[in-house]
């Protein structure tokens, strides 16, 4: 069985409607770590990312909302600079999805 590679994703959103915004945040809490109000860091396999993306797409309104997903390579993750509070997500937590 092939080993599934874990990738680092940064996912941000700008959701116009309060109810949809809450739903998006709740979905993301099950897949990653909130690092700012509308930004999550996620360590996911490709399959997990596709499940997450499918769930998020079902919640947003593309006419009024914005969802951005960035996949970073390990070299890019190693170059993340944080000023002030917080750490880069380094290990996969147990998320329920």
N, C-alpha and C positions, 0 to 999 in steps of 0.2 A: 504494500500500500504506500503510495507516495506521501511524503511529508508535506503538509500544507504550510506554506510560508505565511507568516504574520507580517502585515504591512502597517505602517503608521499613517493614519488619516487625520487631517484637521477638517472639521465640518463646522461651518458657520451658517447662520440663517438670519433673515430679516422677514418676519411674518407680520402682516398687517392686522390680522384678527386675533384677539386675545385667546379665544378657544383653540384655534389652530396652533397658535404659538405654544400654548401649554401642551397640546398633544405632541407636537414635534419635540419639545424638550423632554417629555416623558419617554418617548421612544428612544431618544439619544441617551438618556440616563441608563437604559438597559444595554447599551453597546459601548459606552465610553465614559470618560471623565470630563465633567464640566470644568473648564479652566477660565472662562469668562462668561458673562451672562448668556450670550448667544454663540458661544464657541466651545466645541468639544474636541478632545483628543481621543482617538480610538485606535486600539491595536486589534486588527481584524484579519481573518483570512479573506480571500476573494469571495468565497461563498457567503460569509457573514456580511461583508460589505454589500453584496447584491441584495441580500434579504433586507438589510437596513435601508438601502436606497429605495427598494420597492415600497417599504412601509412609509418612508418619508414622502415619496411622490404621491401616495394615496391621500396624504393629509394637506399638502400645500395647494394653493391656487396660483398657477404659473403666471396669471395676469397681474397679480398684486404682490406675490411673495418672491423671495430670493433664497436659494439654497446653494451653497458652494461646498464642494468636497475636494480636498487636496490630498493626494497621496504623495508622501515623502519617502525618498530612499534613505537608507541608514546613514549615508554620508551627510545628507541634508539634516536629518534629525540630530546628528552629532554637532551641527553648526548652529542650532537654535540658541538664540540669546534671549534671556529673560532678565529684565530689570525690575526690581521690586519683588513682590511676593510671588511664590509659585515655583513649581518644578515641572519639568517635562515628564509626561507619562512614560515610565520605563518598563513596567511589567504589566502583563495582562492580568486584570482582575477577573473574577468570576462574574460574568454578566448573564442575566437571564434573557433569552430572546426566543 
